[in-house]
Structures are given as structure tokens and as C-alpha cells.
């Protein structure tokens, strides 16, 4: 069987983070799985490849070097957000032959919470309007549903949100949770040292809750509630005054640090020294960093939102409220030790294996 994965966005993305990072990991394992099964696995694009950037962060495997025309394939994976996918052409092709399409919807926040995004977040049109972005994303989602045999979502939360829209032709939607990227040669380096390392891994944007976290840590530092430091890991996405709140903070470079261009090796190094991972985001489709932290035996404190509560782990705690409440919870959580649990942490290899079974 000739199977293809859409790599358009991986080539045009400014950086491999967030959803593209998830797609990159998934493709790595799908490539191994399908080759071992005797299938042909290709990358394909929905734009003229000559116009695409040469993304240096892509691994050196065939699907990123040798491309197939999607019309020559038997099964198509659309795992990334690609607003340029040819919905009408795919529908015509499906009317003429057997063609299976498996697509992933990571979240629908441009519809449910358009104010969390830049005005032109999901459109290349010059006109900026949150209403326009919301409408276009809904149009994109309906088109994706129309051509897909199976829609994959990472959480029951996202599934329920999609079902609430009352879209047409939604016949098969599967919840397949993501997992952690496998740590390479990971070793906990920090045991019993005085200064506690608090870490947050996320793109810098308004809905991610960075301001609440910085205010909470400021309360801790000003009142000397804990000898701790905060490291933020993630590129700047969008949002007014977010960067200023970080770089102009009086503790920046002392107790507050920001790694804006962190590679995998540096990320693992910071994880190895972390005592607590915080996830204060107001909204997610899944929450990838929770799995990454738990896989490395780092306790997690996350905002009490529905999608995060789909997990059950004794080392995952939740908080409600603003910076003052968060500060109290951080201080208490830093006192707790890792609890040994028989529960296994899901990996991206597990996710890819589950997705591969949909081809049959």
C-alpha cells in the first residue's frame, strides 16, 4: 500500500514546536511502522514544493526528501493544521477510486476562543478580523470532515467540542491521546539541592498563562516563601507586553530565565534539573508538556481545566484561581516528593502505533 503524510506545514513553519513537533514525532514512528509492514510511506505537500522553505530542523529521512503526488497514494494522513489542503480535489478523487483519508484535529480553539489568537491567525488574507479567522477555521474544519474517513482527536474534550458544533458528515471520530517524546539518555541530576527549579514549556502567547505564573513566582520571591527559580522554555508567538513582562522583570537573569530557542538537548538538561513543571494554560487540546514531565518523573501542577483532568496520576495536581492561589500551590507542591506509581506514561510511539492501525 502507498501511504502518505502531509508535510506542507513542516516545511513552511517558522519553527518546529507545538503541533509541528507532535507531527514530526508521529511521522518518525509511522515511517518505521509502515516500512516494517512492507508499505511505502511518503511525504506529500499541497503546495508547489519549489516555494516551500528548506526546513533545517527536519530529520534526514526519505519522507522529507522524496515526495509523492497525493493522487498516487492509497491513504492520506493530514496530521497537521494545513489550511491549503485541496478538499474539493480530494472529494473528486474519492468519487473515482478507493482513497482513505485520516485527519487529525488538535483543537478548535480558533472557533471556541477566537480572542486568544492574533486577528489573522488562520488566514493569509491581509484583512485582520477575529470573526474572519473563526469563520475560515470552521470552513476548514467542515472541509476536513467532508473528505476524511476518520477524524482523530487527542482528547475527549476536543471530541465533545467538535460534536457541539453540529457539523455535517461527521461519521467517525476517534479519541487517541498523544504521549511523551521519549527522553534520550535522561538522568535526574538534581537531588536534594536547596534552590528549587520550576519549569514551564510552552510557546509564549496570551492563553498560556505566563503572566499568572510570573506573578505567582513574584509573590513567592517577595515573601521568601521558597528558594526557587523559574525557567520559561518556548519561542515567542504573539501577545502584547508578554515579552516585556519577562525581560523587564527585576529578577530576569537572576531567578527568572527564558530559553527562547531551546533544542532537545538543552530541554532535556533543564528537565533533568527541574523539581516541578507548571502548566497554567487556560486552554489546550491535550497538554503535551504534562506527559513529558511525568515521563521524566517530574511532578506537575496544572490549571484545573477539563482537558487536563482526563489524566489520572498521583504526581499530577491541579489548582484553581489566580496568581495568589497558584503561589500557595507551588510552595506546597515543591515540598512533595515523587510518588512511585504503577501507571505507565504514554509515549508518542504508542500514539503512532494506534494511529497506524486506522489504515486497515
Secondary structure, DSSP 4 states (H G I P E B T S, - for coil): -EEEEE-HHHHH-SSS-THHHHHHHHHHHHHHHHHHTT-EEEEE-SS-GGGS---TTS-SSGGGTSB--GGG-SEEEE-S--TT--HHHHHHHHHHS--EEEEEE---HHHH-GGGS-TTTT--SSS--HHHHHHHHHHHHHHHHHH-SEEEESSHHHHHHHHHTT-TT---EEE----BPPPSS-----SS-SSEEEEEES-B-GGG-HHHHHHHHHHHHHTT---EEEEEES-B---TTHHHHHHTSTTBTTTEEEESS--HHHHHHHHHT-SEEEE--S--SS-HHHHHHHHTT--EEEE--TTGGG---TTEEEE-SSHHHHHHHHHHHHHPPPPP-SPPPPBHHHHHHHHHGGG-
